[in-house]
Amino acid sequence: MCGIVGYIGKQNRAAEIVLDGLTALEYRGYDSAGIALMNGNAMQLYKQAGRVQGLKDLMATDTTFKNTAVAIGHTRWATHGIPSVKNAHPHHNAHQSIMVAHNGIIENYQEIKDKLAATGYVFTSETDTEVIPHLIDYYFMRLNSFQEAIEATLRDLRGAYALLVMSSLEPDKLYAARLSSPLVIGVLSSGAIIASDPSAFVGRTKKVVYLDDYELAIVDSSGNYKLRDFTKAKAVNKRTELLDFDSSAALLGSFPHFMLKEMHDTPATIRMATQGRLRLETNTVKLGGLETVQDQLRHIDRIVIVACGTSYYAGLVGEYLIEEIAGIPVEVQLASEFKYRSEPFSRSTAIMAISQSGETADTIAALKKVENYGVLRLGVVNAVGSTIARMTDAGVYCHAGPEQAVASTKAFASQVTVLTMIALYLSDGSSPLYKPVLKELSQLASKTEQVLARSGAIKKAAKKYAESRDFLFIGRGYGYPCALEGALKLKEVSYIHAEGYAAGEMKHGPLAMIDKDFPTFAVATGGALLEKTLSNMQEIKARKGPIVAIVTDGDKKVNKLSNDTLPIPASLEQTQPVLITLVMQLFAYYVAAHKGLNVDRPRNLAKSVTVE
């Protein structure tokens, strides 16, 4: 969960290009940052604990290496070793002739470290990464070929990695390799940028080459690249792809935080997800990504959704939707647990992976687990060209655009929108819910605009409860996964302890926690289970627990039970989750902002979880 950026080319702007890229990728890690610059055969290293801006400030006092044409940089989210200057990347060998930036975890690093230490190598950090430049050095001394030394090193490493290697031994080249961590080359007219995320290329290029597992790239100063499969020692041929990326979507604009901006992007996100797919004039849903496997889908009698975090909660909403509308049994499993379970599969089962980044390590591992099972693998991802998008047999892109804030918001809305369309598509129009849901989905974007227009009331409620120590979120039916997502958002950005619970489970434990200082956020919108939710709210009120309730416009019953009510436009139960969670996301945001916290960069978290 780190950001890597490298540049090699004819322009002497390597420092500027790499630092700009690191700033764009800071959502992937912000414990420390570093950059290594090369001028001829001389290299200079700068490291800083904390944010990329601190690294820029450090470099501003030294212009020695300002005009260089080769550099690699890194912004870190700590795994091995505390956030500090000595643990910051890039790491190097004893002579500082080899520099390495690394994203991932080297599982056998201790074994390698012990082996190298026994031959005289000295280590100065607590990281797993430091073994890599020393191991390259070890093999170079024996093979006298830098490329062969890198390939021998890669064959020794176990775990997950995206690597950038720069060396004064070959000053006109950058080496890059990947295994289970994303890495992409941005091709320039005279040079190349290599990064762990295309966000680092914004405004510079849209021509990209994605590396796959076990591939090594050798890039020169003209931007020419060679790809090799380092396990088979043979060349790999790939064409450049065009990046589908709106650079303006990555800019903050007039918003104080990316999280707030991205919530305000929700209406446009829904429109992008449905554009060209939802066809009211013919009452049809066209999902070109699924048409290629349409015959296989007809024989599917079970779907297993695998996902993590917010994507998992979107999957839970999808479970309700697909079962109710399409009549296909669905299970939703945490990808981190699915990988290690033993369970029977038939070829009539489909695996559906949901991931905003398309690079979530546990979800990728879940797909790898079933790659020889003969089952259909589907993807719901946001990032075109991502690992999950390329691993799956078919899928549907979300088209949500980039998310910079660590806490996911608009991606949830796009995932639920896409899952609703998948449910409609799989029903083949046979469900009595088909036409009503299709029509309501076409109006969903405008209803999210109404929610955003009422954010003043949400902000007022958030300020009232900002000093709470605990919060309970409850819901029934479609409101239950919304409660889970609401609790996650609050704990992510405000550090308030929050739990999401099925409202019907109150008597089975959570009620013991309720008192005047333990508020509850209740999903009490219109639907078949509203009366039962009101009974659960009565239980809370009887114990003097404060209640914040999300209600449907015009509701009078809930007002009598809640201390604060936050209305949403009337909508079908099947389309309410996007509206409900938008209210909860705004609530969490305003709580955190009122407390003066770093909303976009919560402590201990990073955006794209590319390590297990």
Secondary structure, 3 states (H helix, E strand, C coil): CCEEEEEEECCCCHHHHHHHHHHHCHHHCCCEEEEEEEECCEEEEEEEECCHHHHHHHHHCCCCCCCCCEEEEEEECCCCCCCCCCCCCCEECCCCCEEEEEEEEECCHHHHHHHHHHCCCCCCCCCCCCHHHHHHHHHHHHHCCHHHHHHHHHHHCCEEEEEEEEECCCCCEEEEEEEECCCEEEEECCEEEEECCHHHHCCCCCEEEECCCCEEEEEECCCCEEEEECCCCEEECCCCEECCCCHHHHCCCCCCCHHHHHHHCHHHHHHHHHCCCEECCCCEECCHHHHCCHHHHCCCCEEEEEECHHHHHHHHHHHHHHHHHHCCCEEEEEHHHHCCCCCCCCCCEEEEEEECCCCCHHHHHHHHHCCCCCCEEEEEECCCCCHHHHHCCEEEECCCCCCCCCCCCHHHHHHHHHHHHHHHHHHCCCCCCHHHHHHHHHCHHHHHHHHHHCHHHHHHHHHHHCCCCEEEEEECCCHHHHHHHHHHHHHHHHCCEEEEEEHHHHHHCHHHHCCCCCCEEEEECCCCCHHHHHHHHHHHHHCCCCEEEEEECCCCCHHHCCCEEEEECCCCHHHHHHHHHHHHHHHHHHHHHHCCCCCCCCCCCCCCCCCC
